[in-house]
Amino acid sequence: MTSKSAASAVLKPDICVIGGGSGGLTVAAAAASFGVSVVLIEKGKMGGDCLNYGCVPSKALIAAAKHAEAIREAPHFGVFAGEPEIDFARVNAHIHEVIGAIAPNDSVERFRALGVNVIQAEARFTDARTVVAGDQTIRARRFVLATGSKPRVPDISGLADVDYLTNETLFSLTTRPEHLIVIGGGPIGVEMAQAHRRLGCAVTILEMGTLLSKEDPELARIVTRRLEADGIAVLENIEILRASKGGDGSVSIAYRIDGEETSVTASHLLVAVGRAAQVDNLGLKEAGITFDQRGIKVGSGLKTSNSRVFAIGDAVAGGLQFTHVANYHAGLVLQQILFRVPAKENRSVIPRVTFTDPELAQIGLTEEEARKAGHTITIQRWPYAQNDRAEAERRTGGEIKIVAGKRGVILGVGIVGHGAGEMINLYALALSKKMTLNDLRGFIAPYPTMSEIGKRAAISYYAPMTRKPFVRKLLAFLRRFG
């Protein structure tokens, strides 16, 4: 066969994955490990947004900011080092060293070694069962769309005429911004605002609603107060009017707050108002796949209107845009394709974390969501300030808030405080196993750890029972004769 005819031959794998981000790579690697033939198509960088522009670089930047803040906090512990000196170019090098250390796990070479046929080109459906990528035609038994998302750019007058950053360009900065305006008070906006502030930038957040509006407002407010204590100017419930560029390269944002028009000028502007699904130029109409500006429409099993095609991760309309969700989706799809076992997405067991200081973590229903759903609930709380480990480490700001239903069934848990992102794992397990507060009361947490906070909250649920006459008599009897 000639090279030309080989290039034009139709590939007929069991699975064709479009998108080399977290979800797509999970599908490809797992399927290949079962000996299934896989074609993986990626037009950009392997690893997708998470590795190159999202989770990895942002957490590397946050880690640098934590070290700077630790130096400032050291005098509280009797350790003195002075104000930290920030080498922003070295911070940037650290970020890219971290990306470089992880990149081989997501590389073309590794996936080809696993037996995956990796095609580096743009993919497009030509009909309901055919995709063209470069000079290759693929007619797979099943397709998985894992195309991810891109930064959403708001319709602000003059924005197109100014230089602005998104998460795709922010991590290319090697010079520290003098003053950073952040439009958007969601997780990305607040994380990057606090990190840059702790690295020595002046920071202003502009938010049309309230910060972290999808989270429990009580817990979100604790984060907001810390941002303000860090010296960040937080402007909520504003109307952004226009953007303009100064002669010195600065950017100004005019906005209205409390009926008054004013403006703020800074050296840099970060737009962080959310993300939009990557669904352009995929030929979805030709494939018979229903979609809109929010993404691809899927059923509970993540199958699209084309029965041969699944969609996962950020590409899904109305989906949760987290790397761990893409990986979760990948498992559900593989269960159906490889084992013919039905699967259904269950969002109640998916945790989320905002990696500010303090961290804010949530699993299941918030108090407001539980009440709207008609549950009869009780709220159990315990503050970090009453935890010995938190006192020792001076991390007393925060609390756990457990939403419990009838008979103490756990409906949701929110934690704001140091280590919340690690602590939420226990409650993700609890919700997945339909545990009760009695189950939490019974587990033994080592002393002194912050995990005791959750157990103390669970125990407090049963405290009113000890005031009942029968129980008080029983306890008195046990104390006397037990």
ROZAKOL-568161 format. One record per residue (C-alpha): residue number from 1; x, y, z. Coordinates in Angstrom, 1 decimal, always signed. Example, Ala and Ser with C-alpha at 12.3 -4.5 7.8 and 13.67 -1.06 7.14 Angstrom:
REM residues 2
num_px_py_pz
1_+12.3_-4.5_+7.8;
2_+13.7_-1.1_+7.1;
END
This chain:
REM residues 482
num_px_py_pz
1_+0.0_+0.0_+0.0;
2_+1.4_+3.4_-0.9;
3_+1.8_+6.1_+1.7;
4_-0.9_+8.2_+0.1;
5_-3.4_+5.4_+0.1;
6_-2.5_+4.5_+3.7;
7_-3.1_+8.1_+4.8;
8_-6.5_+8.2_+3.1;
9_-7.7_+4.8_+4.5;
10_-10.7_+4.9_+6.7;
11_-9.9_+4.1_+10.4;
12_-12.5_+2.0_+12.1;
13_-11.7_+1.9_+15.9;
14_-14.0_+0.9_+18.6;
15_-13.8_+4.3_+20.2;
16_-12.9_+7.7_+18.8;
17_-12.2_+10.4_+21.4;
18_-12.2_+14.0_+20.4;
19_-10.3_+16.1_+22.9;
20_-7.1_+15.4_+24.8;
21_-8.0_+17.0_+28.1;
22_-8.5_+15.2_+31.4;
23_-11.7_+13.4_+30.4;
24_-10.7_+12.4_+27.0;
25_-7.3_+11.1_+28.2;
26_-9.0_+9.1_+30.9;
27_-11.3_+7.4_+28.3;
28_-8.5_+6.7_+25.9;
29_-6.1_+5.3_+28.5;
30_-8.7_+3.1_+30.2;
31_-10.1_+1.8_+26.9;
32_-6.6_+1.0_+25.6;
33_-5.8_-0.9_+28.8;
34_-8.7_-3.2_+28.0;
35_-7.3_-3.9_+24.5;
36_-9.9_-1.7_+22.8;
37_-8.8_+0.1_+19.7;
38_-8.9_+3.9_+20.3;
39_-8.3_+7.0_+18.1;
40_-7.6_+10.2_+20.1;
41_-7.9_+13.5_+18.3;
42_-6.5_+16.7_+19.8;
43_-5.9_+19.9_+17.8;
44_-4.1_+21.8_+20.6;
45_-1.9_+20.9_+23.6;
46_-2.3_+17.5_+25.2;
47_-3.6_+17.8_+28.7;
48_-6.1_+20.4_+27.7;
49_-7.1_+23.3_+29.9;
50_-6.4_+21.7_+33.2;
51_-2.7_+21.0_+32.6;
52_-1.9_+24.0_+30.5;
53_-4.2_+26.9_+31.6;
54_-6.3_+25.8_+34.5;
55_-6.0_+23.6_+37.6;
56_-2.2_+23.0_+37.4;
57_-0.8_+26.5_+36.8;
58_-3.4_+28.2_+39.1;
59_-2.6_+25.9_+42.0;
60_+1.1_+26.3_+41.4;
61_+0.6_+30.1_+41.5;
62_-1.5_+29.8_+44.7;
63_+1.3_+27.7_+46.3;
64_+3.8_+30.5_+45.6;
65_+1.4_+33.0_+47.2;
66_+1.0_+30.8_+50.3;
67_+4.7_+30.8_+50.8;
68_+4.8_+34.5_+50.6;
69_+1.9_+34.8_+53.1;
70_+3.6_+32.3_+55.4;
71_+6.6_+34.6_+55.7;
72_+4.3_+37.5_+56.6;
73_+2.6_+35.4_+59.3;
74_+5.8_+34.0_+60.7;
75_+6.1_+36.7_+63.5;
76_+3.0_+35.3_+65.2;
77_+5.0_+32.1_+65.8;
78_+8.2_+33.9_+67.0;
79_+9.9_+33.6_+63.6;
80_+11.1_+36.8_+61.8;
81_+12.1_+37.2_+58.2;
82_+10.6_+40.5_+57.1;
83_+8.5_+41.3_+54.1;
84_+9.0_+38.7_+51.4;
85_+10.8_+39.7_+48.2;
86_+8.9_+38.5_+45.1;
87_+10.7_+37.5_+41.9;
88_+7.7_+37.2_+39.6;
89_+9.8_+35.8_+36.8;
90_+10.9_+33.0_+39.1;
91_+7.3_+32.5_+40.1;
92_+6.4_+32.1_+36.5;
93_+9.3_+29.6_+36.0;
94_+8.0_+27.6_+38.9;
95_+4.5_+27.4_+37.3;
96_+5.9_+26.1_+34.1;
97_+8.3_+23.7_+35.8;
98_+5.2_+22.1_+37.5;
99_+3.4_+21.9_+34.1;
100_+6.5_+20.4_+32.6;
101_+6.8_+17.8_+35.3;
102_+3.2_+16.6_+34.7;
103_+3.1_+17.0_+30.9;
104_+4.8_+13.6_+30.1;
105_+1.9_+11.8_+31.7;
106_-0.4_+13.4_+29.1;
107_+1.9_+13.4_+26.2;
108_+1.4_+12.1_+22.7;
109_+4.4_+9.7_+23.2;
110_+2.9_+8.1_+26.3;
111_-0.5_+7.6_+24.7;
112_+0.9_+6.1_+21.6;
113_+3.0_+3.8_+23.8;
114_-0.3_+2.7_+25.4;
115_-1.6_+1.7_+21.9;
116_-3.7_+4.8_+21.3;
117_-3.7_+6.2_+17.7;
118_-3.2_+9.9_+18.4;
119_-4.0_+12.4_+15.6;
120_-3.0_+16.0_+16.1;
121_-5.5_+17.8_+14.0;
122_-8.9_+19.5_+14.2;
123_-11.8_+17.1_+14.1;
124_-15.1_+17.6_+12.4;
125_-18.2_+15.3_+11.8;
126_-19.2_+15.0_+8.2;
127_-22.2_+12.8_+9.0;
128_-23.7_+10.9_+11.9;
129_-20.9_+8.3_+12.1;
130_-17.9_+9.8_+10.4;
131_-15.2_+12.3_+11.5;
132_-12.5_+13.8_+9.5;
133_-9.2_+15.0_+11.1;
134_-6.5_+16.2_+8.9;
135_-6.1_+13.7_+6.1;
136_-7.7_+10.9_+8.2;
137_-11.3_+9.7_+8.1;
138_-12.6_+7.9_+11.2;
139_-15.7_+5.8_+11.3;
140_-15.8_+4.5_+14.9;
141_-18.3_+2.3_+16.7;
142_-18.6_+5.0_+19.4;
143_-17.5_+8.6_+19.7;
144_-16.7_+10.5_+22.9;
145_-16.7_+14.3_+22.7;
146_-14.4_+15.7_+25.4;
147_-13.7_+19.1_+23.8;
148_-13.6_+21.1_+27.0;
149_-14.3_+24.8_+27.4;
150_-12.9_+28.2_+26.7;
151_-13.0_+31.5_+28.6;
152_-16.3_+33.3_+28.3;
153_-15.9_+36.9_+27.3;
154_-18.7_+39.3_+28.4;
155_-20.3_+41.8_+26.2;
156_-18.8_+45.0_+27.6;
157_-18.5_+48.1_+25.5;
158_-14.9_+48.8_+24.5;
159_-13.5_+45.5_+25.9;
160_-12.4_+44.3_+22.4;
161_-10.2_+47.4_+22.2;
162_-8.2_+46.9_+25.4;
163_-5.6_+44.3_+26.3;
164_-7.1_+41.8_+28.7;
165_-6.1_+38.5_+30.2;
166_-7.9_+35.3_+30.6;
167_-6.8_+32.1_+32.2;
168_-5.2_+31.1_+28.9;
169_-2.9_+34.1_+28.9;
170_-2.5_+35.0_+32.6;
171_+0.2_+32.4_+33.3;
172_+2.5_+33.8_+30.6;
173_+3.2_+37.0_+32.7;
174_+6.8_+37.2_+33.8;
175_+6.4_+40.7_+35.2;
176_+4.3_+41.3_+38.3;
177_+1.2_+43.5_+37.6;
178_+1.2_+46.7_+39.5;
179_-2.6_+46.7_+39.8;
180_-4.8_+43.9_+38.6;
181_-8.6_+44.3_+38.0;
182_-10.5_+41.1_+38.0;
183_-13.9_+41.0_+36.4;
184_-15.8_+38.1_+37.9;
185_-16.1_+36.9_+41.5;
186_-16.4_+33.2_+40.8;
187_-13.8_+30.6_+41.9;
188_-11.3_+31.5_+39.2;
189_-11.6_+35.2_+39.9;
190_-11.2_+35.0_+43.6;
191_-8.4_+32.5_+43.6;
192_-6.3_+34.5_+41.2;
193_-7.2_+37.8_+42.9;
194_-5.9_+36.5_+46.3;
195_-2.8_+34.9_+44.9;
196_-1.8_+38.0_+43.0;
197_-2.5_+40.2_+46.1;
198_-0.3_+38.0_+48.2;
199_+2.5_+38.2_+45.6;
200_+2.5_+42.0_+45.9;
201_-0.1_+43.3_+43.4;
202_-2.8_+45.7_+44.1;
203_-6.1_+44.0_+43.2;
204_-9.7_+45.1_+42.6;
205_-12.5_+42.6_+42.0;
206_-15.6_+43.8_+40.1;
207_-18.6_+41.5_+40.5;
208_-22.1_+42.2_+39.2;
209_-23.7_+40.0_+41.9;
210_-22.0_+38.7_+45.0;
211_-18.7_+36.8_+45.3;
212_-19.0_+33.0_+45.0;
213_-22.7_+33.3_+44.4;
214_-23.2_+29.5_+43.8;
215_-22.0_+28.7_+47.3;
216_-23.7_+28.9_+50.7;
217_-23.8_+32.7_+51.3;
218_-22.7_+32.3_+55.0;
219_-19.6_+30.4_+54.0;
220_-18.9_+32.6_+51.0;
221_-19.0_+35.7_+53.2;
222_-16.2_+34.3_+55.3;
223_-14.0_+34.1_+52.2;
224_-15.0_+37.6_+51.1;
225_-14.0_+39.0_+54.5;
226_-10.6_+37.4_+54.2;
227_-10.1_+38.8_+50.8;
228_-10.9_+42.3_+52.1;
229_-8.5_+41.7_+55.1;
230_-5.8_+40.9_+52.6;
231_-6.2_+44.3_+51.1;
232_-8.3_+43.4_+48.0;
233_-10.9_+46.0_+46.9;
234_-14.1_+43.9_+46.5;
235_-16.9_+45.7_+44.7;
236_-20.1_+43.7_+44.5;
237_-23.6_+44.3_+42.9;
238_-22.2_+46.7_+40.3;
239_-23.0_+47.3_+36.7;
240_-20.0_+47.4_+34.4;
241_-20.5_+50.1_+31.8;
242_-17.4_+50.2_+29.5;
243_-13.7_+49.5_+29.2;
244_-11.1_+51.9_+27.8;
245_-7.4_+52.0_+27.2;
246_-5.1_+54.7_+28.4;
247_-2.2_+56.2_+26.5;
248_+0.3_+54.5_+28.9;
249_-1.2_+51.1_+28.2;
250_-3.4_+51.1_+31.3;
251_-7.0_+49.9_+31.3;
252_-10.0_+51.6_+32.9;
253_-13.3_+50.1_+33.7;
254_-16.3_+52.4_+34.3;
255_-19.0_+51.0_+36.5;
256_-22.2_+52.0_+38.4;
257_-22.6_+51.2_+42.0;
258_-25.5_+52.4_+44.2;
259_-26.7_+54.6_+41.4;
260_-23.3_+56.4_+41.0;
261_-21.0_+56.1_+38.0;
262_-17.3_+55.8_+38.8;
263_-14.2_+54.0_+37.4;
264_-11.0_+52.2_+38.3;
265_-7.8_+52.2_+36.4;
266_-5.1_+49.5_+36.5;
267_-2.1_+48.1_+34.7;
268_-3.8_+44.8_+33.9;
269_-7.2_+43.3_+33.5;
270_-8.3_+39.7_+34.0;
271_-11.6_+38.6_+32.6;
272_-12.9_+35.6_+34.7;
273_-16.7_+35.5_+34.2;
274_-16.9_+31.7_+33.6;
275_-16.4_+29.4_+30.7;
276_-18.2_+28.4_+27.5;
277_-18.3_+24.9_+26.0;
278_-16.0_+24.3_+23.0;
279_-18.6_+23.2_+20.4;
280_-17.6_+25.4_+17.4;
281_-16.6_+23.9_+14.1;
282_-17.2_+20.3_+15.2;
283_-19.9_+19.6_+12.6;
284_-22.5_+18.8_+15.3;
285_-25.4_+19.6_+13.0;
286_-24.1_+17.2_+10.4;
287_-23.8_+14.6_+13.1;
288_-27.4_+15.1_+14.3;
289_-26.2_+16.2_+17.8;
290_-28.4_+18.7_+19.6;
291_-26.5_+21.6_+21.2;
292_-26.8_+25.3_+22.0;
293_-24.5_+28.1_+23.2;
294_-24.3_+26.4_+26.6;
295_-22.9_+23.1_+25.2;
296_-24.0_+19.7_+24.0;
297_-27.3_+18.3_+25.2;
298_-27.1_+14.9_+26.8;
299_-29.3_+12.4_+28.7;
300_-28.5_+11.2_+32.3;
301_-26.1_+8.6_+30.8;
302_-24.2_+11.4_+28.9;
303_-25.4_+10.1_+25.5;
304_-26.2_+12.8_+22.9;
305_-29.1_+12.8_+20.4;
306_-26.8_+10.7_+18.2;
307_-26.9_+7.3_+19.8;
308_-23.3_+6.7_+18.7;
309_-21.9_+9.7_+20.5;
310_-21.3_+10.6_+24.1;
311_-20.3_+13.9_+25.6;
312_-18.4_+14.5_+28.8;
313_-16.9_+17.2_+31.0;
314_-17.1_+20.9_+30.1;
315_-18.6_+20.1_+26.7;
316_-21.8_+19.1_+28.3;
317_-24.6_+21.8_+28.5;
318_-25.2_+22.9_+32.1;
319_-22.5_+20.6_+33.4;
320_-20.2_+21.0_+36.3;
321_-16.9_+22.4_+35.0;
322_-14.3_+20.5_+37.1;
323_-11.5_+18.1_+36.2;
324_-12.8_+15.5_+38.6;
325_-16.2_+15.7_+36.9;
326_-14.7_+15.0_+33.5;
327_-12.9_+12.0_+35.0;
328_-16.2_+10.8_+36.6;
329_-18.0_+11.2_+33.3;
330_-15.3_+9.2_+31.6;
331_-15.9_+6.3_+34.0;
332_-19.7_+6.4_+33.3;
333_-19.2_+6.4_+29.6;
334_-16.6_+3.5_+29.7;
335_-19.0_+1.5_+31.8;
336_-21.6_+1.8_+29.1;
337_-19.4_+1.3_+26.1;
338_-17.1_-1.5_+27.4;
339_-19.4_-3.4_+29.7;
340_-22.9_-2.5_+28.4;
341_-23.9_-1.6_+31.9;
342_-26.3_+1.4_+32.2;
343_-24.9_+4.4_+34.1;
344_-26.4_+7.6_+35.3;
345_-24.7_+10.8_+36.5;
346_-25.4_+11.6_+40.2;
347_-24.4_+15.2_+40.9;
348_-25.2_+14.9_+44.6;
349_-22.0_+13.0_+45.2;
350_-19.7_+15.5_+43.4;
351_-17.7_+17.7_+45.7;
352_-16.2_+21.1_+44.7;
353_-13.5_+23.3_+46.2;
354_-12.5_+26.9_+45.8;
355_-8.8_+27.1_+46.7;
356_-8.7_+30.4_+48.4;
357_-7.4_+30.9_+51.9;
358_-9.6_+29.9_+53.7;
359_-10.6_+27.1_+51.3;
360_-14.3_+26.6_+50.7;
361_-15.6_+23.1_+50.0;
362_-19.1_+21.8_+49.3;
363_-20.7_+18.4_+48.7;
364_-24.4_+17.8_+48.3;
365_-27.1_+20.3_+49.0;
366_-26.6_+23.7_+50.6;
367_-29.1_+24.9_+53.2;
368_-31.0_+27.0_+50.6;
369_-31.1_+24.1_+48.1;
370_-32.4_+21.7_+50.7;
371_-35.2_+24.0_+51.8;
372_-36.2_+24.7_+48.2;
373_-36.3_+20.9_+47.6;
374_-38.8_+20.6_+50.5;
375_-36.6_+18.7_+53.0;
376_-37.2_+19.0_+56.7;
377_-33.7_+19.9_+57.9;
378_-31.5_+20.6_+60.8;
379_-28.2_+22.5_+60.6;
380_-25.2_+21.3_+62.6;
381_-22.2_+23.6_+62.9;
382_-18.8_+23.6_+64.5;
383_-16.3_+26.4_+64.4;
384_-12.6_+26.0_+63.7;
385_-12.0_+28.3_+66.7;
386_-13.0_+25.4_+69.0;
387_-10.5_+23.0_+67.5;
388_-7.2_+22.6_+69.2;
389_-5.1_+22.0_+66.1;
390_-6.6_+25.0_+64.5;
391_-5.6_+27.1_+67.5;
392_-2.1_+25.7_+67.5;
393_-1.7_+26.7_+63.8;
394_-3.6_+30.0_+64.1;
395_-6.1_+28.8_+61.5;
396_-9.2_+29.5_+63.5;
397_-11.3_+31.3_+60.8;
398_-14.0_+29.1_+59.4;
399_-16.6_+26.4_+60.3;
400_-18.2_+23.3_+59.1;
401_-21.9_+23.4_+58.2;
402_-23.8_+20.1_+57.9;
403_-27.3_+20.0_+56.4;
404_-29.1_+16.9_+57.8;
405_-32.6_+15.6_+56.9;
406_-34.9_+13.2_+58.8;
407_-33.2_+10.7_+61.1;
408_-29.9_+12.6_+60.7;
409_-29.4_+11.6_+57.0;
410_-26.6_+13.8_+55.6;
411_-27.9_+15.9_+52.7;
412_-25.0_+18.3_+52.3;
413_-21.8_+19.6_+53.9;
414_-20.0_+22.9_+53.5;
415_-16.6_+23.6_+55.0;
416_-14.8_+27.0_+54.9;
417_-11.4_+26.9_+56.6;
418_-7.9_+25.6_+56.4;
419_-7.7_+22.2_+54.7;
420_-11.4_+22.2_+53.7;
421_-10.5_+20.7_+50.3;
422_-8.9_+17.7_+52.0;
423_-11.6_+17.4_+54.7;
424_-14.5_+17.3_+52.2;
425_-13.4_+13.8_+51.0;
426_-14.8_+12.2_+54.1;
427_-18.2_+13.8_+53.4;
428_-18.1_+12.8_+49.7;
429_-17.9_+9.2_+50.9;
430_-20.6_+9.8_+53.5;
431_-23.1_+11.1_+50.9;
432_-22.2_+8.4_+48.4;
433_-23.0_+5.8_+51.0;
434_-26.1_+7.6_+52.4;
435_-24.6_+7.9_+55.8;
436_-26.1_+9.6_+58.8;
437_-24.8_+11.9_+61.5;
438_-24.7_+8.8_+63.8;
439_-22.2_+7.3_+61.4;
440_-20.0_+10.4_+61.7;
441_-20.5_+10.5_+65.5;
442_-19.1_+7.0_+65.7;
443_-15.8_+7.4_+63.8;
444_-12.6_+8.1_+65.7;
445_-10.6_+11.1_+64.5;
446_-7.0_+11.2_+65.7;
447_-6.2_+14.1_+68.1;
448_-5.2_+16.8_+67.4;
449_-6.5_+17.1_+63.8;
450_-9.0_+19.4_+62.2;
451_-11.1_+16.4_+61.1;
452_-12.4_+16.5_+64.7;
453_-14.5_+19.5_+63.7;
454_-16.9_+17.4_+61.7;
455_-17.3_+14.8_+64.4;
456_-18.0_+17.5_+67.0;
457_-20.7_+18.9_+64.7;
458_-22.3_+15.5_+64.3;
459_-22.2_+14.9_+68.1;
460_-24.0_+18.2_+68.6;
461_-27.0_+16.8_+66.7;
462_-27.6_+14.4_+69.6;
463_-27.0_+16.8_+72.4;
464_-30.7_+17.8_+72.8;
465_-31.6_+14.1_+73.5;
466_-29.6_+14.2_+76.7;
467_-32.1_+16.8_+78.1;
468_-35.0_+14.4_+77.9;
469_-36.0_+13.1_+81.3;
470_-35.7_+9.4_+80.4;
471_-32.3_+9.8_+78.9;
472_-31.1_+11.9_+81.9;
473_-32.2_+9.2_+84.3;
474_-30.5_+6.5_+82.2;
475_-27.2_+8.6_+82.1;
476_-27.4_+9.1_+85.8;
477_-27.9_+5.3_+86.3;
478_-24.9_+4.5_+84.1;
479_-22.7_+7.0_+85.8;
480_-23.6_+5.5_+89.2;
481_-23.6_+1.8_+88.4;
482_-21.9_+1.6_+85.0;
END
